């Protein structure tokens, strides 16, 4: 429990300590210096993610970073095991990225502001119109060069196994045409188990598989893409 309390204190401390950078981000945005703004946001997000994972006492091993296309936006599709999945992916995969996040996260001051500048999209999962709007907005940002992470299970796994993907969850990929990069997270469920506010150290493995490019047959069939990605992630999860 002491580790958990210290981690929460550190989480708040890290948000406060980067407040001057947030003012800088706002200034760059106002001056329309978009490239500088995005670089500062990405740099801050990466350090924030690494620091939070390290504060949990956990170790992360990334396999397959060379599979991430360097010069174009991608859609990372990952399983979802823990509340720390976002810090893990921010801190330990180099490519800058945004997230499709549940609307509840928009209520957290400072944190939600950083998310908006990172181009994260907040979605109310109980409203189909919001989901469609988020898909269209995400596809637009992908075409503009911003990479995203998607958790197509829609919620965290209770036991670490891979749940079924939500129908239509990969429309962002088929609408944008960007490469899809399967990501498998193993062991993160041991850091913060579902429904338990307890932080404990764990060994986490992040496996980045080869990208899937939007060929004509997949481009028109998100269900086929769903199944292909599910098979890749599930196979890596059960090795």
N, C-alpha and C positions, 0 to 999 in steps of 0.2 A: 504493500500500500504506500509506503514511503516513496518508492520509485515513481508511482503514479502521481502522487501529489507534486513531487519535484518536476515531473515531466509537464504537468499542467501549468505550473508556475513558469517553467522555461518557455512553454508555448506562448504565454501572454507576454513574457519578457521579449521574446524574439519579434513579436508583432510591434511592440513599442519601439524597439531599438532601430527598426527599419523605417520608422515614420519620416525621418528626414529624406530618405530615398523616395518615399511616396510623394512628398512635396515636389521633389525634383521631377518625378514622373509626370505630375500634374502640370508643371511648368513646361516640360518638353511637349506634352500633348497640346497645351494651349498655343504653343509656338509652331505647332504642326511639324515638329521634328520627330517624325514617326519612327524612323529607323533607330535613332538614339533612345527613344522611349522604350521600344520593344526590346532592345539589347539590355537595358537596365532592368526591366521587368523580368526577363529571362534569367539574368545573372542573380537577381535577388531571390527568385523562386527556387533556383537550383540550390543555392546555399541554405535557404530556409528548409527545404526538403531534407537535405543531407544532415543538417544540424538536429532536426527533430528525430530522425531515425537513429542517429548516433546517441542522442539523449536517452533513447529507450534501451540502449545497451545492445542493440541488434546489429548484425553484420549482413551486408547485402553483397551477393555475388551475381554479376551480370554476365550472361552468356549470349553471344550473337549480336553484339552491338554493330558489327560490320554489316548486318543485314538491313540496317536503316538507311533508306535512300538519303543522300546528303543534300541534294540541290533542289528539292521540291517538297511541298507539303505532303504529309501522310496522315492517315487515320489509324492510330494505334487502337487495336481491339483487345481488351484484356479481361481476364476473369477478375472477380472482386472478392477478396478474402477479409479485408480489414479496413478500419478507419485510417490506417497508415498507408494504404495503397497509393493515395495521391502524393504524399511526401516521398514515398519510395520511387515512384515513376518520375516525379519532378527532379529529385536529387541524383538519381543514378542512371538515367538515360539522357544523354547530352542534348538531344534535339529539343528546342523550346516547344512547349505544348500547352494547350488549353484543355478544359474539361467540360463535358456536359454534366452539370451539377443539379442536385435537387434544390428546389426553390427555398427550402428552409435555411440553406447556407447563406442566402442573401441577407439574413437578419443579423449576421455577425459584423459589427463595425470593424473598420480597417481591413480585416480579412476579406470581406466581400468586395471592398474597393479594389484591392490588389487583384482579385479574381476578374473583375470587370475589365481592368486594364490589360490583363493577360488574355482577354477575349473569351473568357469562360461564358457559357450560356446557362442560365438558370431555367429549369423546367418544372412545371407543376404536373406531376405524373398522373394526377386525377382528372386532368382536363385534356382531352384529345386534341383540341385546337391548339393548345400550348405546345403539345408534342410536335404537331405538324409545323408550327411556326419555328420551333427550335431546330428541326431537321432542315428546313429551308435556310435559316440563318447560318447554321453550321456548314451546310454545303457551300454557301456563298463565301464564308470566311476561308474554307479550305481552298476554294478556287483563287482566293486572294493571297494564298501562301502561308496561312496559319495552320499548323498541325494541331490535331485534337486527339484526346483519349476518350474512348467510349467503353462503358461497362455494360454490355448488352444483356447481362442477367437482370439488371435493374435494381438489384439489392445485393448485400453481402451474403456469402455462403455461410450457413450455420456450422458446417463441419469441414470446410475446406474443399469439398467436392464441387464439381462444375454443374451449375443449374442450367436449365434450358434458357435459350436466348428469347427475349421478347419479340413477338412478331413485328416485322417492319423496323427493327432497331438499327439495321444497317442501311437504311435508305440514304443516309448522309453519304455513304460510300458510292452507291450507284448513281446518286444525283450529281456528285462532284467529279467522279471519275478518277480520284487520286488513288495511289497505291494503298492497300490495307496491310498493316503490319501486325500479325498475331503476337500477343505478349502473354506469357504464362507466369503468374506469380505463385511461388510455392513457399509455404511456411509463414506467411504474413499473418495468418489466422492465429498463430501462437503468440503474437505480440499483444493483440487486444482481441480476445474472443468476443463473438457476437453477444450483445446484451450484457457485457461485463465491462465496467470502467476500470480495468486493471491493465497496467502496462508491465510486460515482462520481456526480457531479452529473448531473441530467437535468431536462428540462421535462416535467411531468406534467399531464395534463388529466383532470379528474373531471367526467363528464357525468351529471347527475341528470335522468332522464326523468320524465314524468308518472306519477303513481301508478296502479296497477291495483286497482280495488275488487272485492271478492269477490262478484260477481254469481252467481246460482244455477248457471249452466252451468259457470263456472270453479270455483266452490266445491266441486263434486263431482268435478272432474277435474283432478288435479294434473299429469297429463301434458300437458293442453292449456295449463295455466299455464306449465309448463316450456318448451314450444315458443314460446309468446308472448314470454316473457322472453328466451329465447335469441336470438330474432330481433331484438328491440329492442337488446340489448347488442351483438350481432354487427354490426348495421348501424352503430351509433355507433363501434364499434371500427375499422371499415373505411372510414369517411368520409375 
